[in-house]
Amino acid sequence: MTAAVAWPVAPRRIGVFRALMLGDMLCAVPALRAISARWPQAELVLIGLPWAREWARRLPMVQRFVEFPGWPGLPEREPDLAALPGWLQAMQAERFDLLLQLHGSGSVVNHLLAACAPQRLAGFAEPDDLAPEPALFTRWPRQGHEIERLLHLTDHLGLPRQGTAMLLPLAEEDRARATALLAAEGAGGGPYACVHAGARFSSRRWPAERFAAVADQLARQGLRIVLTGSEGERPLVQQLRQAMRQPVIDLTGRTDFWSLAALVQGARLLLSNDTGVSHVAAAVGTPSVVVSSGSDVARWAPLDTGRHTVLWADTPCRPCGHEHCPYQHECALAVGVDEVAAVALRRAIDPAPAAPAAPRTEEATP
């Protein structure tokens, strides 16, 4: 239900606080788009973690980015306590007409954002949390997709929706770097599949040898297999590579974020765990097969089920917050190679079945 929120004066400077990681931020795009569409003349300032600076620069609805130094109780970044006083002074100097808390339930950050002294503060709040102007707050939804949870706030504020598509703007130089990486490995044209076996937590990883078995089947159908991962994931990727019988292109540790995204965009298919790169595929429109171990599927699975398939097993311990599985990793082991291979092969043969409109792929601002 939409709140009866009065906007006697249109805000001219709007701050949006969401200091989270890649998938979380991509899911915030529809809310950012709704805010920008409602007040197109306003300056929209995104407040987030350092990694998001370049992404925010490329978003057409964001005019400026402010780095957040972290805060006790927020796990995404070790707080830089020495930087906090200066950051708080800078936020107060911004004199935001409206500051929106899109971070989460509000239990940890609402007092911090109130100390930034905006003219109006809006966001999520539990019954006992700070909500200076109650009409501008709503409770954090405990169910549903992350995109819908965030849109619950913009709905509450009476901001018309502008769709649910995510956005990851790529530039030609991103694609050129991806092409150069493939060419350096002797890979000319032709279809390829990206296989990404890593994930931040080991509890979220499907076994490397199972990725290898599916990758071999894709390779036998004529797809080149491109292995991706960070430098820290090299031992895991090496394990996958050693288990494979077909040739591979190993680009582990050789991509930055943007060339990785371009590689995914150019792929026939992405095969991965439920991690950041799966959200990249959803944002750029590349079909994907995702094995979800432990995560909340209803919250994080791509909305476009015509293009993306998430395979998972319903175990009593889901959703999981453990870095390492304290049990027998039943959620991962219950997803079999044959099941994943069947879906992956089908996606590879028919990569663009009838489905909702593909996500927007606006070019990055030069």
KEKE-3310 file (N, C-alpha, C; in steps of 0.2 Angstrom, whole numbers, plus 5000, padded with zeros to 4 digits):
npx = (5004:5003:5010:5003:5012:5018:5025:5030:5040:5050:5064:5081:5093:5098:5102:5107:5109:5118:5128:5135:5138:5142:5130:5120:5120:5117:5104:5098:5096:5083:5076:5084:5081:5068:5068:5075:5068:5056:5061:5068:5076:5084:5100:5107:5115:5125:5129:5142:5152:5170:5173:5162:5163:5166:5156:5145:5148:5146:5132:5117:5108:5114:5123:5134:5146:5149:5161:5159:5166:5164:5156:5154:5147:5143:5146:5153:5164:5179:5178:5184:5189:5195:5192:5179:5174:5177:5170:5157:5156:5157:5145:5135:5138:5133:5120:5108:5092:5084:5087:5089:5088:5093:5099:5095:5087:5088:5092:5105:5110:5102:5102:5115:5113:5104:5112:5118:5111:5101:5088:5076:5073:5072:5067:5070:5063:5062:5050:5055:5066:5075:5065:5063:5053:5039:5030:5038:5045:5046:5043:5056:5054:5053:5052:5053:5059:5075:5075:5062:5060:5067:5060:5049:5050:5051:5039:5031:5034:5027:5033:5033:5035:5049:5051:5059:5072:5090:5106:5121:5132:5142:5157:5165:5179:5179:5174:5184:5195:5191:5190:5204:5210:5204:5209:5223:5224:5223:5210:5198:5184:5167:5156:5157:5157:5157:5164:5163:5169:5171:5167:5163:5162:5166:5156:5146:5150:5148:5155:5171:5175:5163:5159:5169:5165:5153:5157:5165:5156:5149:5159:5161:5150:5154:5157:5169:5177:5179:5187:5185:5189:5195:5212:5215:5207:5213:5219:5207:5202:5212:5211:5198:5202:5211:5203:5196:5194:5193:5200:5203:5201:5210:5207:5210:5212:5216:5207:5199:5185:5177:5181:5179:5165:5162:5166:5157:5146:5148:5147:5140:5134:5133:5140:5139:5142:5130:5134:5142:5145:5135:5124:5129:5128:5114:5112:5117:5111:5115:5112:5111:5116:5114:5121:5114:5120:5116:5111:5098:5086:5074:5076:5087:5088:5088:5076:5071:5066:5065:5077:5087:5092:5091:5097:5094:5094:5082:5086:5086:5094:5095:5091:5109:5122:5135:5152:5160:5154:5146:5141:5138:5138:5126:5117:5124:5129:5118:5114:5115:5127:5122:5109:5112:5120:5111:5102:5111:5116:5104:5102:5113:5111:5099:5100:5092:5078:5060:5055:5054:5057:5074:5087:5091:5105:5113:5126:5141:5145:5156)
npy = (4994:5011:5025:5040:5051:5067:5079:5093:5101:5098:5087:5093:5088:5072:5058:5042:5028:5013:5002:4989:4973:4967:4959:4964:4977:4978:4974:4985:4994:4995:5002:5014:5019:5022:5032:5042:5044:5050:5062:5070:5081:5081:5080:5065:5056:5042:5032:5022:5006:5006:4999:5001:5013:5015:5008:5016:5028:5025:5023:5030:5036:5041:5054:5057:5049:5044:5038:5026:5024:5012:5004:5000:4984:4982:4970:4970:4978:4982:4994:5010:5018:5030:5038:5041:5052:5063:5059:5060:5073:5078:5073:5079:5092:5090:5093:5086:5085:5074:5059:5042:5027:5013:5001:4990:4983:4993:4993:4994:5005:5017:5027:5032:5037:5047:5056:5062:5073:5075:5084:5077:5060:5044:5027:5010:5003:4994:4991:4996:5004:5019:5031:5046:5053:5045:5042:5041:5029:5011:4994:4982:4970:4953:4942:4937:4943:4952:4963:4966:4969:4980:4989:4990:5000:5012:5011:5013:5026:5032:5032:5030:5014:5009:4997:4981:4978:4975:4984:4985:4994:4993:4997:4999:4998:4989:4977:4976:4972:4960:4953:4953:4945:4933:4931:4931:4918:4911:4909:4911:4916:4910:4900:4901:4895:4902:4897:4897:4893:4898:4906:4917:4912:4895:4887:4890:4884:4873:4857:4857:4846:4842:4854:4852:4840:4844:4855:4848:4841:4851:4856:4845:4847:4857:4870:4882:4882:4893:4897:4906:4917:4924:4929:4924:4913:4904:4891:4883:4884:4877:4865:4861:4862:4852:4841:4840:4834:4839:4852:4869:4887:4896:4909:4914:4926:4935:4945:4961:4968:4973:4968:4955:4955:4959:4947:4938:4944:4941:4927:4911:4905:4905:4896:4894:4896:4902:4918:4933:4934:4928:4937:4946:4940:4940:4954:4958:4950:4937:4920:4908:4895:4891:4885:4884:4884:4884:4898:4910:4906:4911:4925:4929:4923:4925:4936:4933:4920:4913:4914:4911:4898:4891:4879:4869:4862:4858:4860:4858:4867:4879:4896:4898:4905:4902:4902:4891:4875:4868:4855:4841:4847:4845:4853:4856:4844:4837:4841:4835:4830:4826:4832:4846:4846:4843:4854:4864:4860:4861:4875:4880:4876:4882:4897:4908:4908:4910:4924:4935:4953:4957:4962:4979:4986:4998:5008:5012:5028:5038)
npz = (5000:4996:5004:5011:5007:5007:4996:4997:4992:4979:4980:4978:4980:4982:4993:4992:5002:5001:5005:5000:4992:4975:4969:4977:4975:4961:4961:4967:4957:4950:4960:4961:4948:4949:4958:4952:4940:4946:4951:4941:4939:4950:4959:4961:4973:4976:4990:4995:4995:4991:4980:4971:4965:4951:4944:4949:4943:4929:4929:4922:4930:4941:4948:4956:4967:4984:4994:5007:5023:5031:5046:5063:5065:5053:5041:5028:5026:5034:5047:5044:5057:5059:5048:5050:5057:5048:5037:5041:5044:5031:5025:5032:5027:5015:5015:5012:5004:5004:5011:5007:5015:5009:5013:5021:5035:5044:5057:5061:5054:5054:5064:5062:5049:5052:5059:5049:5046:5036:5027:5026:5030:5024:5023:5028:5043:5058:5071:5083:5079:5075:5067:5061:5054:5053:5042:5031:5032:5031:5035:5033:5021:5024:5016:4998:4982:4981:4973:4973:4987:4989:4980:4987:4996:4988:4982:4993:4996:4985:4973:4956:4948:4937:4930:4932:4928:4929:4928:4920:4913:4899:4891:4875:4876:4886:4880:4871:4878:4883:4871:4867:4877:4875:4862:4864:4869:4858:4854:4842:4833:4837:4847:4865:4883:4899:4914:4930:4945:4957:4973:4986:4999:5005:5008:4998:4987:4973:4970:4963:4954:4949:4942:4932:4925:4920:4912:4903:4895:4889:4881:4872:4864:4856:4862:4867:4882:4894:4908:4923:4936:4952:4957:4969:4969:4961:4965:4967:4954:4947:4952:4946:4932:4931:4933:4921:4904:4892:4881:4888:4891:4901:4911:4924:4936:4927:4923:4925:4934:4924:4911:4914:4915:4902:4895:4900:4895:4881:4880:4876:4887:4904:4917:4934:4952:4964:4965:4964:4950:4944:4945:4936:4924:4923:4923:4911:4901:4897:4895:4909:4920:4936:4951:4966:4982:4998:4998:4999:4988:4983:4986:4978:4966:4948:4940:4928:4922:4910:4904:4913:4924:4940:4950:4964:4981:4993:5009:5027:5033:5026:5023:5022:5033:5035:5033:5030:5028:5041:5041:5031:5018:5011:5004:4992:4987:4984:4972:4956:4944:4931:4931:4931:4919:4909:4909:4906:4894:4886:4887:4881:4868:4864:4867:4869:4872:4871:4881:4895:4892:4888:4900:4902:4892:4892:4885:4893:4901:4892)
capx = (5000:5007:5009:5001:5018:5018:5032:5028:5045:5054:5071:5086:5099:5095:5107:5105:5114:5118:5135:5135:5143:5140:5124:5116:5120:5113:5097:5095:5095:5076:5074:5087:5078:5061:5069:5078:5062:5051:5064:5074:5081:5088:5106:5107:5122:5125:5134:5143:5159:5174:5172:5156:5164:5166:5150:5141:5150:5143:5125:5115:5104:5118:5127:5140:5147:5153:5164:5158:5172:5162:5153:5154:5141:5142:5152:5155:5170:5182:5177:5190:5186:5199:5189:5172:5172:5177:5165:5151:5155:5155:5138:5132:5139:5129:5113:5103:5085:5081:5092:5086:5091:5091:5104:5092:5081:5089:5093:5112:5112:5097:5105:5121:5111:5101:5117:5121:5107:5097:5081:5071:5076:5067:5070:5067:5064:5058:5046:5059:5071:5074:5061:5062:5047:5037:5027:5044:5048:5042:5047:5060:5051:5056:5051:5052:5066:5079:5073:5055:5060:5069:5055:5044:5051:5049:5031:5028:5035:5023:5037:5031:5040:5051:5053:5064:5078:5096:5109:5128:5134:5148:5160:5168:5185:5178:5174:5190:5200:5189:5192:5211:5211:5203:5214:5230:5224:5222:5203:5195:5177:5164:5153:5160:5154:5161:5163:5165:5168:5172:5162:5166:5162:5167:5149:5142:5153:5147:5162:5175:5175:5156:5159:5173:5161:5148:5161:5167:5150:5148:5165:5160:5145:5157:5158:5175:5176:5183:5187:5186:5190:5200:5219:5214:5203:5217:5219:5201:5201:5217:5208:5193:5205:5215:5198:5193:5197:5193:5204:5200:5205:5210:5208:5210:5217:5218:5202:5196:5178:5174:5183:5175:5158:5161:5167:5151:5141:5149:5147:5134:5131:5137:5139:5142:5138:5126:5138:5142:5145:5128:5121:5132:5124:5107:5111:5119:5106:5118:5109:5115:5114:5117:5120:5114:5122:5115:5108:5090:5085:5068:5078:5093:5088:5086:5069:5070:5067:5066:5084:5091:5090:5094:5096:5096:5091:5079:5089:5083:5099:5095:5097:5115:5126:5141:5158:5162:5148:5147:5138:5141:5137:5121:5114:5128:5130:5112:5113:5119:5130:5117:5104:5115:5122:5105:5100:5116:5116:5098:5103:5118:5108:5094:5102:5088:5071:5055:5056:5053:5062:5081:5089:5094:5112:5115:5133:5144:5146:5163)
capy = (5000:5017:5029:5047:5055:5074:5082:5100:5104:5093:5087:5094:5083:5065:5054:5035:5024:5006:5000:4982:4970:4967:4957:4968:4984:4977:4973:4991:4998:4997:5007:5020:5021:5025:5038:5046:5046:5054:5068:5070:5087:5081:5077:5058:5054:5035:5031:5015:5004:5009:4995:5003:5019:5015:5006:5021:5033:5023:5023:5036:5040:5043:5060:5057:5044:5045:5032:5025:5021:5007:5006:4994:4980:4980:4965:4971:4982:4983:5001:5015:5023:5037:5042:5042:5059:5067:5057:5062:5081:5079:5071:5085:5098:5089:5095:5082:5087:5068:5054:5036:5021:5007:4996:4985:4983:4999:4992:4996:5012:5023:5032:5035:5042:5053:5060:5065:5079:5077:5088:5072:5054:5039:5020:5004:5003:4990:4995:5000:5008:5026:5034:5053:5055:5039:5041:5040:5023:5005:4988:4978:4964:4947:4937:4940:4944:4958:4969:4968:4971:4987:4993:4991:5007:5017:5010:5016:5033:5034:5033:5025:5009:5010:4991:4978:4976:4978:4988:4985:4997:4991:5001:4996:4996:4982:4971:4975:4969:4953:4950:4952:4940:4927:4930:4929:4911:4907:4908:4915:4917:4904:4901:4899:4896:4904:4892:4901:4889:4901:4910:4920:4907:4888:4884:4892:4881:4867:4854:4858:4841:4842:4859:4850:4835:4848:4858:4843:4839:4857:4856:4840:4850:4862:4876:4883:4883:4899:4897:4913:4917:4929:4926:4920:4907:4900:4883:4880:4883:4872:4858:4860:4861:4845:4836:4841:4830:4843:4859:4875:4893:4898:4917:4915:4931:4940:4950:4965:4967:4975:4963:4949:4956:4958:4940:4935:4946:4938:4920:4908:4902:4905:4891:4896:4896:4908:4923:4940:4934:4926:4943:4950:4937:4943:4961:4959:4946:4931:4914:4906:4890:4893:4880:4888:4880:4888:4904:4911:4906:4916:4931:4930:4920:4930:4936:4931:4912:4911:4915:4909:4892:4890:4872:4869:4857:4861:4857:4861:4872:4885:4899:4897:4911:4900:4903:4884:4871:4864:4848:4837:4851:4842:4857:4856:4837:4834:4844:4831:4832:4825:4837:4852:4846:4843:4861:4868:4859:4864:4882:4881:4874:4887:4902:4914:4906:4916:4926:4943:4957:4956:4968:4985:4986:5005:5009:5016:5035:5039)
capz = (5000:4995:5010:5009:5008:5004:4994:4995:4988:4976:4983:4973:4981:4985:4994:4993:5006:5001:5005:5000:4987:4968:4968:4981:4971:4955:4963:4969:4951:4949:4965:4959:4942:4951:4962:4947:4936:4950:4952:4936:4940:4957:4959:4965:4976:4979:4995:4995:4996:4986:4973:4967:4962:4944:4943:4950:4937:4923:4929:4920:4935:4947:4946:4960:4972:4990:4998:5014:5026:5035:5052:5067:5065:5046:5039:5021:5026:5041:5047:5045:5062:5059:5043:5051:5059:5042:5032:5044:5043:5024:5024:5035:5023:5009:5016:5007:5004:5005:5011:5008:5017:5005:5015:5024:5040:5047:5064:5062:5051:5054:5069:5058:5044:5055:5061:5043:5046:5030:5028:5027:5030:5023:5023:5032:5050:5063:5076:5089:5076:5074:5061:5063:5051:5052:5036:5026:5033:5031:5038:5029:5019:5026:5010:4992:4979:4984:4969:4976:4993:4988:4977:4993:4999:4983:4982:4999:4995:4980:4967:4951:4946:4930:4928:4937:4925:4932:4923:4920:4907:4897:4886:4869:4878:4890:4876:4867:4883:4883:4865:4867:4882:4871:4856:4866:4870:4851:4853:4837:4834:4839:4854:4871:4889:4905:4919:4936:4950:4964:4977:4992:5005:5002:5009:4993:4981:4971:4970:4957:4949:4946:4937:4927:4922:4915:4907:4897:4891:4885:4876:4867:4860:4852:4865:4870:4889:4897:4916:4926:4944:4954:4958:4975:4967:4957:4967:4965:4946:4945:4953:4941:4926:4931:4932:4914:4899:4886:4882:4891:4891:4908:4912:4931:4938:4921:4921:4930:4934:4918:4906:4916:4913:4894:4893:4901:4890:4875:4881:4875:4893:4911:4922:4940:4959:4966:4967:4960:4942:4941:4944:4930:4918:4923:4921:4904:4897:4895:4899:4914:4924:4943:4956:4972:4988:5004:4998:4998:4981:4982:4986:4974:4959:4943:4939:4921:4922:4904:4902:4919:4928:4947:4953:4971:4985:4999:5015:5033:5035:5021:5020:5026:5034:5037:5028:5029:5030:5047:5041:5025:5012:5008:4999:4986:4985:4982:4965:4953:4937:4926:4931:4929:4912:4905:4908:4903:4886:4883:4887:4876:4861:4863:4872:4869:4872:4872:4888:4896:4888:4891:4904:4898:4892:4890:4885:4899:4899:4891)
cpx = (5004:5005:5007:5007:5018:5025:5030:5033:5049:5061:5076:5092:5097:5101:5104:5111:5113:5125:5136:5139:5139:5132:5119:5115:5116:5106:5094:5094:5088:5074:5077:5084:5071:5063:5071:5072:5057:5054:5070:5079:5085:5095:5106:5114:5121:5131:5135:5150:5163:5174:5167:5157:5163:5159:5145:5142:5147:5135:5122:5110:5107:5123:5134:5140:5151:5155:5162:5163:5170:5159:5153:5147:5139:5148:5155:5162:5172:5181:5184:5188:5189:5195:5182:5170:5172:5172:5158:5150:5154:5148:5134:5132:5135:5123:5108:5096:5082:5087:5088:5090:5089:5096:5100:5087:5082:5091:5100:5113:5108:5100:5111:5118:5107:5106:5120:5116:5104:5090:5076:5075:5071:5071:5066:5068:5060:5055:5050:5065:5069:5070:5059:5055:5044:5034:5032:5047:5043:5046:5050:5056:5055:5056:5051:5059:5069:5076:5066:5055:5062:5064:5049:5044:5049:5042:5028:5029:5031:5027:5035:5037:5042:5054:5057:5070:5084:5100:5117:5131:5141:5151:5164:5175:5185:5178:5180:5195:5198:5191:5200:5213:5210:5208:5221:5230:5223:5215:5200:5188:5174:5161:5157:5156:5159:5159:5166:5164:5169:5166:5165:5167:5162:5160:5145:5145:5151:5154:5165:5175:5168:5156:5163:5169:5156:5151:5163:5162:5148:5153:5164:5154:5148:5158:5165:5173:5181:5182:5189:5186:5195:5207:5218:5210:5207:5218:5213:5200:5206:5214:5202:5197:5209:5209:5195:5197:5197:5198:5200:5205:5204:5212:5208:5215:5219:5213:5201:5189:5175:5175:5179:5168:5157:5162:5160:5146:5142:5148:5140:5130:5136:5135:5143:5139:5134:5130:5138:5141:5139:5124:5123:5128:5117:5107:5113:5115:5109:5114:5113:5112:5118:5116:5120:5115:5121:5111:5101:5088:5079:5071:5083:5092:5086:5079:5067:5071:5067:5073:5089:5088:5094:5092:5099:5092:5088:5081:5086:5088:5099:5090:5103:5119:5133:5146:5160:5156:5150:5144:5141:5139:5131:5118:5117:5128:5124:5110:5118:5122:5125:5112:5107:5117:5116:5102:5105:5116:5110:5099:5108:5116:5103:5095:5097:5080:5066:5055:5054:5058:5069:5083:5092:5102:5115:5123:5135:5145:5154:5166)
cpy = (5006:5022:5036:5051:5062:5076:5089:5104:5098:5093:5089:5090:5077:5061:5047:5031:5016:5004:4992:4980:4970:4965:4962:4975:4983:4977:4980:4996:5000:5002:5014:5023:5024:5031:5043:5049:5050:5061:5069:5075:5086:5078:5070:5056:5047:5035:5024:5013:5006:5005:4998:5009:5019:5013:5012:5027:5031:5023:5030:5040:5042:5048:5060:5051:5046:5039:5031:5021:5015:5009:5000:4991:4979:4976:4966:4974:4983:4991:5005:5020:5030:5041:5044:5049:5064:5066:5060:5070:5082:5078:5077:5091:5097:5092:5092:5084:5080:5063:5047:5030:5015:5001:4990:4987:4990:4999:4995:5003:5018:5028:5036:5040:5048:5058:5064:5072:5080:5081:5083:5065:5049:5032:5015:5005:4998:4994:4999:5004:5015:5027:5041:5055:5048:5037:5039:5033:5017:4999:4985:4971:4958:4941:4941:4941:4951:4964:4971:4971:4979:4992:4994:4998:5012:5016:5014:5023:5036:5036:5028:5020:5011:5003:4988:4976:4979:4981:4987:4988:4995:4995:4997:4993:4989:4976:4970:4971:4961:4949:4948:4946:4933:4926:4928:4921:4907:4906:4913:4916:4910:4905:4898:4899:4898:4899:4896:4897:4892:4904:4912:4916:4900:4885:4885:4889:4874:4863:4855:4853:4840:4848:4856:4845:4839:4851:4854:4841:4845:4857:4851:4842:4856:4869:4876:4884:4888:4898:4904:4912:4922:4925:4922:4913:4902:4892:4880:4879:4878:4865:4856:4858:4854:4840:4835:4836:4834:4849:4864:4881:4895:4905:4919:4921:4936:4945:4954:4964:4968:4971:4957:4950:4956:4951:4937:4937:4943:4930:4918:4906:4904:4900:4893:4894:4902:4914:4929:4939:4931:4932:4947:4947:4940:4950:4962:4954:4939:4925:4911:4899:4890:4887:4884:4883:4885:4894:4904:4911:4911:4923:4933:4928:4925:4930:4933:4923:4909:4911:4912:4903:4892:4883:4872:4863:4860:4857:4861:4867:4878:4890:4899:4903:4909:4901:4896:4880:4867:4857:4844:4841:4847:4846:4857:4849:4834:4837:4840:4833:4832:4830:4844:4852:4846:4850:4865:4867:4862:4872:4884:4880:4880:4892:4907:4912:4911:4917:4933:4946:4957:4962:4973:4984:4992:5005:5013:5023:5035:5043)
cpz = (5000:5001:5007:5011:5004:5002:4992:4991:4985:4978:4977:4974:4985:4986:4995:4996:5004:5000:5006:4993:4980:4967:4971:4977:4965:4956:4965:4963:4949:4954:4963:4953:4944:4954:4956:4942:4939:4950:4947:4936:4946:4955:4964:4967:4979:4984:4996:4996:4990:4980:4968:4964:4954:4941:4943:4944:4931:4923:4927:4925:4941:4945:4950:4965:4978:4993:5005:5018:5031:5042:5056:5066:5057:5043:5033:5021:5033:5042:5048:5050:5062:5054:5045:5053:5052:5037:5035:5043:5035:5022:5027:5030:5016:5009:5011:5009:5006:5005:5012:5010:5014:5007:5017:5030:5044:5055:5066:5060:5052:5059:5065:5053:5046:5057:5055:5042:5039:5032:5029:5026:5029:5022:5026:5039:5053:5068:5081:5086:5076:5067:5062:5060:5049:5045:5030:5027:5033:5033:5032:5027:5021:5021:5004:4989:4982:4980:4972:4983:4993:4985:4982:4996:4994:4982:4987:4999:4989:4974:4962:4949:4938:4928:4933:4934:4929:4926:4925:4914:4905:4891:4880:4872:4883:4886:4872:4872:4883:4877:4865:4872:4878:4865:4858:4868:4863:4850:4848:4839:4836:4846:4860:4877:4894:4910:4925:4942:4957:4967:4983:4998:5002:5003:5003:4986:4979:4969:4963:4952:4946:4940:4931:4922:4917:4910:4901:4893:4886:4879:4871:4862:4856:4855:4868:4878:4892:4905:4918:4933:4946:4956:4964:4974:4962:4959:4965:4958:4944:4946:4948:4934:4926:4931:4925:4910:4893:4887:4885:4890:4898:4909:4919:4932:4933:4919:4927:4929:4927:4912:4907:4913:4905:4892:4894:4896:4883:4874:4879:4881:4899:4915:4929:4947:4959:4969:4963:4952:4940:4941:4938:4924:4918:4921:4914:4899:4895:4899:4904:4917:4931:4948:4963:4978:4994:5004:4998:4991:4979:4982:4981:4967:4954:4941:4933:4921:4915:4901:4907:4923:4934:4949:4960:4975:4991:5005:5021:5035:5031:5024:5025:5027:5036:5031:5026:5032:5036:5047:5035:5019:5008:5003:4992:4983:4982:4975:4961:4946:4931:4925:4929:4921:4907:4904:4905:4895:4883:4882:4881:4869:4859:4868:4873:4868:4873:4880:4889:4893:4892:4895:4899:4898:4889:4890:4891:4896:4898:4896)
residu = (MET:THR:ALA:ALA:VAL:ALA:TRP:PRO:VAL:ALA:PRO:ARG:ARG:ILE:GLY:VAL:PHE:ARG:ALA:LEU:MET:LEU:GLY:ASP:MET:LEU:CYS:ALA:VAL:PRO:ALA:LEU:ARG:ALA:ILE:SER:ALA:ARG:TRP:PRO:GLN:ALA:GLU:LEU:VAL:LEU:ILE:GLY:LEU:PRO:TRP:ALA:ARG:GLU:TRP:ALA:ARG:ARG:LEU:PRO:MET:VAL:GLN:ARG:PHE:VAL:GLU:PHE:PRO:GLY:TRP:PRO:GLY:LEU:PRO:GLU:ARG:GLU:PRO:ASP:LEU:ALA:ALA:LEU:PRO:GLY:TRP:LEU:GLN:ALA:MET:GLN:ALA:GLU:ARG:PHE:ASP:LEU:LEU:LEU:GLN:LEU:HIS:GLY:SER:GLY:SER:VAL:VAL:ASN:HIS:LEU:LEU:ALA:ALA:CYS:ALA:PRO:GLN:ARG:LEU:ALA:GLY:PHE:ALA:GLU:PRO:ASP:ASP:LEU:ALA:PRO:GLU:PRO:ALA:LEU:PHE:THR:ARG:TRP:PRO:ARG:GLN:GLY:HIS:GLU:ILE:GLU:ARG:LEU:LEU:HIS:LEU:THR:ASP:HIS:LEU:GLY:LEU:PRO:ARG:GLN:GLY:THR:ALA:MET:LEU:LEU:PRO:LEU:ALA:GLU:GLU:ASP:ARG:ALA:ARG:ALA:THR:ALA:LEU:LEU:ALA:ALA:GLU:GLY:ALA:GLY:GLY:GLY:PRO:TYR:ALA:CYS:VAL:HIS:ALA:GLY:ALA:ARG:PHE:SER:SER:ARG:ARG:TRP:PRO:ALA:GLU:ARG:PHE:ALA:ALA:VAL:ALA:ASP:GLN:LEU:ALA:ARG:GLN:GLY:LEU:ARG:ILE:VAL:LEU:THR:GLY:SER:GLU:GLY:GLU:ARG:PRO:LEU:VAL:GLN:GLN:LEU:ARG:GLN:ALA:MET:ARG:GLN:PRO:VAL:ILE:ASP:LEU:THR:GLY:ARG:THR:ASP:PHE:TRP:SER:LEU:ALA:ALA:LEU:VAL:GLN:GLY:ALA:ARG:LEU:LEU:LEU:SER:ASN:ASP:THR:GLY:VAL:SER:HIS:VAL:ALA:ALA:ALA:VAL:GLY:THR:PRO:SER:VAL:VAL:VAL:SER:SER:GLY:SER:ASP:VAL:ALA:ARG:TRP:ALA:PRO:LEU:ASP:THR:GLY:ARG:HIS:THR:VAL:LEU:TRP:ALA:ASP:THR:PRO:CYS:ARG:PRO:CYS:GLY:HIS:GLU:HIS:CYS:PRO:TYR:GLN:HIS:GLU:CYS:ALA:LEU:ALA:VAL:GLY:VAL:ASP:GLU:VAL:ALA:ALA:VAL:ALA:LEU:ARG:ARG:ALA:ILE:ASP:PRO:ALA:PRO:ALA:ALA:PRO:ALA:ALA:PRO:ARG:THR:GLU:GLU:ALA:THR:PRO)
# end
